[in-house]
Amino acid sequence: MKDLTDEEYDALDEYYTKNPPDVDPWKNKFLGDKSPRTVIVDDFSVRWLMVKAIETQKSTIEIIHEMIQKEIAATH
């Protein structure tokens, strides 16, 4: 991606100042959307996820995704 000129940066700044993005997570209630979510977990779960991430060389998101996939597969 090419670098933006000062004029392009200024135009983007002005646009987003006048048209801020809608980031209200409650407005995106569909399961198929790709918007990020925040989940609060306890210290034990965080530590377990970090150990698994280091052990498997995967991100915590990948580990959670795999856990959910296994759970779904087990129920069908």
N, CA, C and O atoms as a GROMACS GRO file, in nm:
protein
  304
    1MET      N    1   0.084  -0.117   0.000
    1MET     CA    2   0.000   0.000   0.000
    1MET      C    3   0.089   0.124   0.000
    1MET      O    4   0.186   0.132   0.076
    2LYS      N    5   0.057   0.219  -0.084
    2LYS     CA    6   0.139   0.339  -0.093
    2LYS      C    7   0.112   0.431   0.025
    2LYS      O    8   0.005   0.429   0.086
    3ASP      N    9   0.213   0.511   0.056
    3ASP     CA   10   0.196   0.610   0.162
    3ASP      C   11   0.102   0.721   0.115
    3ASP      O   12   0.100   0.757  -0.002
    4LEU      N   13   0.026   0.773   0.209
    4LEU     CA   14  -0.064   0.882   0.177
    4LEU      C   15   0.010   1.015   0.180
    4LEU      O   16   0.106   1.033   0.255
    5THR      N   17  -0.036   1.107   0.099
    5THR     CA   18   0.018   1.243   0.103
    5THR      C   19  -0.042   1.316   0.222
    5THR      O   20  -0.140   1.270   0.281
    6ASP      N   21   0.015   1.430   0.256
    6ASP     CA   22  -0.040   1.511   0.365
    6ASP      C   23  -0.184   1.552   0.336
    6ASP      O   24  -0.268   1.555   0.426
    7GLU      N   25  -0.213   1.582   0.211
    7GLU     CA   26  -0.349   1.620   0.172
    7GLU      C   27  -0.446   1.504   0.190
    7GLU      O   28  -0.559   1.523   0.236
    8GLU      N   29  -0.402   1.383   0.154
    8GLU     CA   30  -0.488   1.265   0.170
    8GLU      C   31  -0.512   1.235   0.319
    8GLU      O   32  -0.624   1.202   0.358
    9TYR      N   33  -0.408   1.247   0.400
    9TYR     CA   34  -0.426   1.230   0.545
    9TYR      C   35  -0.524   1.333   0.600
    9TYR      O   36  -0.613   1.299   0.679
   10ASP      N   37  -0.509   1.457   0.558
   10ASP     CA   38  -0.600   1.563   0.605
   10ASP      C   39  -0.743   1.535   0.563
   10ASP      O   40  -0.836   1.556   0.641
   11ALA      N   41  -0.762   1.487   0.440
   11ALA     CA   42  -0.896   1.457   0.391
   11ALA      C   43  -0.958   1.343   0.472
   11ALA      O   44  -1.075   1.349   0.508
   12LEU      N   45  -0.878   1.239   0.500
   12LEU     CA   46  -0.929   1.128   0.581
   12LEU      C   47  -0.961   1.174   0.723
   12LEU      O   48  -1.063   1.135   0.780
   13ASP      N   49  -0.874   1.255   0.780
   13ASP     CA   50  -0.897   1.308   0.915
   13ASP      C   51  -1.027   1.387   0.920
   13ASP      O   52  -1.108   1.370   1.011
   14GLU      N   53  -1.046   1.472   0.822
   14GLU     CA   54  -1.168   1.554   0.817
   14GLU      C   55  -1.291   1.466   0.799
   14GLU      O   56  -1.393   1.486   0.865
   15TYR      N   57  -1.282   1.367   0.709
   15TYR     CA   58  -1.396   1.279   0.685
   15TYR      C   59  -1.437   1.204   0.812
   15TYR      O   60  -1.554   1.203   0.849
   16TYR      N   61  -1.338   1.141   0.880
   16TYR     CA   62  -1.372   1.063   0.999
   16TYR      C   63  -1.405   1.149   1.120
   16TYR      O   64  -1.472   1.103   1.213
   17THR      N   65  -1.361   1.273   1.120
   17THR     CA   66  -1.403   1.366   1.225
   17THR      C   67  -1.551   1.399   1.209
   17THR      O   68  -1.625   1.407   1.306
   18LYS      N   69  -1.592   1.420   1.085
   18LYS     CA   70  -1.733   1.453   1.057
   18LYS      C   71  -1.822   1.329   1.053
   18LYS      O   72  -1.942   1.340   1.076
   19ASN      N   73  -1.765   1.212   1.024
   19ASN     CA   74  -1.841   1.087   1.010
   19ASN      C   75  -1.775   0.977   1.092
   19ASN      O   76  -1.718   0.884   1.035
   20PRO      N   77  -1.782   0.985   1.224
   20PRO     CA   78  -1.715   0.882   1.304
   20PRO      C   79  -1.777   0.744   1.278
   20PRO      O   80  -1.898   0.734   1.258
   21PRO      N   81  -1.696   0.639   1.278
   21PRO     CA   82  -1.749   0.504   1.255
   21PRO      C   83  -1.839   0.461   1.371
   21PRO      O   84  -1.818   0.500   1.486
   22ASP      N   85  -1.938   0.380   1.339
   22ASP     CA   86  -2.029   0.327   1.440
   22ASP      C   87  -1.964   0.204   1.501
   22ASP      O   88  -1.947   0.102   1.434
   23VAL      N   89  -1.928   0.212   1.627
   23VAL     CA   90  -1.859   0.100   1.693
   23VAL      C   91  -1.940   0.042   1.808
   23VAL      O   92  -1.884  -0.026   1.894
   24ASP      N   93  -2.067   0.066   1.810
   24ASP     CA   94  -2.152   0.012   1.917
   24ASP      C   95  -2.171  -0.138   1.895
   24ASP      O   96  -2.240  -0.177   1.800
   25PRO      N   97  -2.112  -0.225   1.980
   25PRO     CA   98  -2.121  -0.369   1.957
   25PRO      C   99  -2.263  -0.423   1.967
   25PRO      O  100  -2.292  -0.530   1.913
   26TRP      N  101  -2.352  -0.352   2.035
   26TRP     CA  102  -2.489  -0.401   2.050
   26TRP      C  103  -2.569  -0.387   1.922
   26TRP      O  104  -2.676  -0.447   1.909
   27LYS      N  105  -2.519  -0.310   1.826
   27LYS     CA  106  -2.590  -0.293   1.699
   27LYS      C  107  -2.558  -0.405   1.602
   27LYS      O  108  -2.630  -0.423   1.503
   28ASN      N  109  -2.452  -0.482   1.626
   28ASN     CA  110  -2.414  -0.595   1.541
   28ASN      C  111  -2.445  -0.724   1.614
   28ASN      O  112  -2.358  -0.780   1.681
   29LYS      N  113  -2.567  -0.772   1.602
   29LYS     CA  114  -2.610  -0.889   1.678
   29LYS      C  115  -2.607  -1.018   1.595
   29LYS      O  116  -2.648  -1.123   1.645
   30PHE      N  117  -2.561  -1.012   1.473
   30PHE     CA  118  -2.564  -1.130   1.388
   30PHE      C  119  -2.442  -1.216   1.414
   30PHE      O  120  -2.331  -1.165   1.431
   31LEU      N  121  -2.461  -1.348   1.417
   31LEU     CA  122  -2.352  -1.439   1.446
   31LEU      C  123  -2.246  -1.441   1.337
   31LEU      O  124  -2.130  -1.471   1.364
   32GLY      N  125  -2.283  -1.409   1.215
   32GLY     CA  126  -2.189  -1.417   1.105
   32GLY      C  127  -2.102  -1.295   1.086
   32GLY      O  128  -2.015  -1.296   1.000
   33ASP      N  129  -2.123  -1.189   1.162
   33ASP     CA  130  -2.042  -1.069   1.140
   33ASP      C  131  -1.900  -1.091   1.190
   33ASP      O  132  -1.876  -1.180   1.272
   34LYS      N  133  -1.808  -1.012   1.142
   34LYS     CA  134  -1.666  -1.028   1.174
   34LYS      C  135  -1.616  -0.922   1.273
   34LYS      O  136  -1.496  -0.905   1.288
   35SER      N  137  -1.706  -0.853   1.339
   35SER     CA  138  -1.663  -0.749   1.431
   35SER      C  139  -1.600  -0.812   1.555
   35SER      O  140  -1.645  -0.916   1.602
   36PRO      N  141  -1.496  -0.748   1.609
   36PRO     CA  142  -1.431  -0.804   1.727
   36PRO      C  143  -1.520  -0.796   1.850
   36PRO      O  144  -1.605  -0.709   1.861
   37ARG      N  145  -1.499  -0.887   1.941
   37ARG     CA  146  -1.574  -0.892   2.065
   37ARG      C  147  -1.477  -0.890   2.183
   37ARG      O  148  -1.362  -0.934   2.170
   38THR      N  149  -1.522  -0.839   2.293
   38THR     CA  150  -1.443  -0.843   2.416
   38THR      C  151  -1.510  -0.940   2.511
   38THR      O  152  -1.630  -0.933   2.535
   39VAL      N  153  -1.430  -1.030   2.565
   39VAL     CA  154  -1.480  -1.127   2.661
   39VAL      C  155  -1.394  -1.116   2.786
   39VAL      O  156  -1.271  -1.114   2.777
   40ILE      N  157  -1.457  -1.110   2.901
   40ILE     CA  158  -1.386  -1.102   3.027
   40ILE      C  159  -1.374  -1.244   3.083
   40ILE      O  160  -1.473  -1.315   3.096
   41VAL      N  161  -1.250  -1.284   3.115
   41VAL     CA  162  -1.229  -1.417   3.174
   41VAL      C  163  -1.147  -1.402   3.301
   41VAL      O  164  -1.082  -1.299   3.324
   42ASP      N  165  -1.151  -1.504   3.384
   42ASP     CA  166  -1.078  -1.500   3.511
   42ASP      C  167  -0.929  -1.523   3.489
   42ASP      O  168  -0.886  -1.564   3.380
   43ASP      N  169  -0.849  -1.496   3.592
   43ASP     CA  170  -0.704  -1.510   3.583
   43ASP      C  171  -0.660  -1.651   3.548
   43ASP      O  172  -0.566  -1.669   3.470
   44PHE      N  173  -0.726  -1.751   3.604
   44PHE     CA  174  -0.690  -1.890   3.573
   44PHE      C  175  -0.704  -1.918   3.424
   44PHE      O  176  -0.616  -1.979   3.363
   45SER      N  177  -0.814  -1.873   3.365
   45SER     CA  178  -0.838  -1.896   3.223
   45SER      C  179  -0.735  -1.823   3.136
   45SER      O  180  -0.688  -1.876   3.036
   46VAL      N  181  -0.700  -1.701   3.175
   46VAL     CA  182  -0.599  -1.626   3.101
   46VAL      C  183  -0.466  -1.699   3.104
   46VAL      O  184  -0.400  -1.714   3.002
   47ARG      N  185  -0.427  -1.743   3.222
   47ARG     CA  186  -0.299  -1.816   3.235
   47ARG      C  187  -0.300  -1.945   3.153
   47ARG      O  188  -0.202  -1.976   3.086
   48TRP      N  189  -0.410  -2.019   3.159
   48TRP     CA  190  -0.420  -2.143   3.083
   48TRP      C  191  -0.410  -2.114   2.934
   48TRP      O  192  -0.338  -2.184   2.862
   49LEU      N  193  -0.481  -2.012   2.886
   49LEU     CA  194  -0.473  -1.976   2.744
   49LEU      C  195  -0.332  -1.936   2.704
   49LEU      O  196  -0.285  -1.973   2.596
   50MET      N  197  -0.264  -1.861   2.788
   50MET     CA  198  -0.128  -1.818   2.755
   50MET      C  199  -0.032  -1.937   2.750
   50MET      O  200   0.053  -1.943   2.661
   51VAL      N  201  -0.045  -2.030   2.843
   51VAL     CA  202   0.039  -2.150   2.842
   51VAL      C  203   0.013  -2.230   2.714
   51VAL      O  204   0.108  -2.275   2.649
   52LYS      N  205  -0.114  -2.247   2.679
   52LYS     CA  206  -0.148  -2.320   2.556
   52LYS      C  207  -0.095  -2.248   2.433
   52LYS      O  208  -0.048  -2.312   2.339
   53ALA      N  209  -0.102  -2.116   2.432
   53ALA     CA  210  -0.054  -2.038   2.318
   53ALA      C  211   0.096  -2.058   2.300
   53ALA      O  212   0.144  -2.078   2.189
   54ILE      N  213   0.170  -2.052   2.409
   54ILE     CA  214   0.315  -2.072   2.403
   54ILE      C  215   0.348  -2.216   2.362
   54ILE      O  216   0.435  -2.240   2.278
   55GLU      N  217   0.277  -2.310   2.421
   55GLU     CA  218   0.300  -2.452   2.396
   55GLU      C  219   0.272  -2.490   2.250
   55GLU      O  220   0.346  -2.569   2.192
   56THR      N  221   0.167  -2.435   2.193
   56THR     CA  222   0.124  -2.474   2.058
   56THR      C  223   0.168  -2.376   1.949
   56THR      O  224   0.149  -2.403   1.831
   57GLN      N  225   0.227  -2.263   1.989
   57GLN     CA  226   0.265  -2.159   1.894
   57GLN      C  227   0.145  -2.106   1.816
   57GLN      O  228   0.154  -2.075   1.697
   58LYS      N  229   0.030  -2.098   1.885
   58LYS     CA  230  -0.093  -2.045   1.826
   58LYS      C  231  -0.137  -1.924   1.905
   58LYS      O  232  -0.095  -1.904   2.019
   59SER      N  233  -0.223  -1.844   1.845
   59SER     CA  234  -0.278  -1.729   1.918
   59SER      C  235  -0.389  -1.778   2.011
   59SER      O  236  -0.445  -1.886   1.993
   60THR      N  237  -0.420  -1.696   2.109
   60THR     CA  238  -0.528  -1.732   2.201
   60THR      C  239  -0.661  -1.741   2.125
   60THR      O  240  -0.747  -1.822   2.160
   61ILE      N  241  -0.677  -1.659   2.022
   61ILE     CA  242  -0.799  -1.665   1.942
   61ILE      C  243  -0.810  -1.800   1.872
   61ILE      O  244  -0.918  -1.859   1.867
   62GLU      N  245  -0.698  -1.849   1.817
   62GLU     CA  246  -0.699  -1.980   1.750
   62GLU      C  247  -0.734  -2.091   1.849
   62GLU      O  248  -0.808  -2.183   1.815
   63ILE      N  249  -0.681  -2.083   1.970
   63ILE     CA  250  -0.709  -2.185   2.071
   63ILE      C  251  -0.856  -2.184   2.108
   63ILE      O  252  -0.919  -2.290   2.115
   64ILE      N  253  -0.911  -2.067   2.132
   64ILE     CA  254  -1.054  -2.057   2.165
   64ILE      C  255  -1.139  -2.108   2.050
   64ILE      O  256  -1.236  -2.180   2.072
   65HIS      N  257  -1.103  -2.073   1.927
   65HIS     CA  258  -1.178  -2.118   1.809
   65HIS      C  259  -1.177  -2.271   1.802
   65HIS      O  260  -1.281  -2.332   1.777
   66GLU      N  261  -1.061  -2.332   1.823
   66GLU     CA  262  -1.052  -2.479   1.819
   66GLU      C  263  -1.135  -2.543   1.929
   66GLU      O  264  -1.200  -2.646   1.907
   67MET      N  265  -1.135  -2.483   2.049
   67MET     CA  266  -1.215  -2.536   2.159
   67MET      C  267  -1.364  -2.533   2.123
   67MET      O  268  -1.438  -2.629   2.150
   68ILE      N  269  -1.407  -2.424   2.064
   68ILE     CA  270  -1.548  -2.411   2.026
   68ILE      C  271  -1.582  -2.511   1.917
   68ILE      O  272  -1.688  -2.574   1.921
   69GLN      N  273  -1.492  -2.527   1.818
   69GLN     CA  274  -1.515  -2.624   1.710
   69GLN      C  275  -1.530  -2.765   1.767
   69GLN      O  276  -1.618  -2.840   1.725
   70LYS      N  277  -1.444  -2.802   1.863
   70LYS     CA  278  -1.452  -2.936   1.926
   70LYS      C  279  -1.584  -2.951   2.001
   70LYS      O  280  -1.647  -3.057   1.994
   71GLU      N  281  -1.626  -2.848   2.071
   71GLU     CA  282  -1.751  -2.854   2.147
   71GLU      C  283  -1.870  -2.873   2.054
   71GLU      O  284  -1.961  -2.952   2.081
   72ILE      N  285  -1.870  -2.798   1.944
   72ILE     CA  286  -1.978  -2.811   1.846
   72ILE      C  287  -1.979  -2.950   1.785
   72ILE      O  288  -2.085  -3.011   1.771
   73ALA      N  289  -1.862  -3.002   1.749
   73ALA     CA  290  -1.852  -3.136   1.690
   73ALA      C  291  -1.901  -3.242   1.788
   73ALA      O  292  -1.964  -3.340   1.747
   74ALA      N  293  -1.872  -3.223   1.916
   74ALA     CA  294  -1.911  -3.322   2.017
   74ALA      C  295  -2.062  -3.325   2.039
   74ALA      O  296  -2.116  -3.427   2.083
   75THR      N  297  -2.130  -3.217   2.009
   75THR     CA  298  -2.276  -3.212   2.032
   75THR      C  299  -2.355  -3.260   1.911
   75THR      O  300  -2.477  -3.273   1.918
   76HIS      N  301  -2.286  -3.285   1.801
   76HIS     CA  302  -2.359  -3.330   1.681
   76HIS      C  303  -2.332  -3.471   1.651
   76HIS      O  304  -2.384  -3.525   1.554
   0.00000   0.00000   0.00000
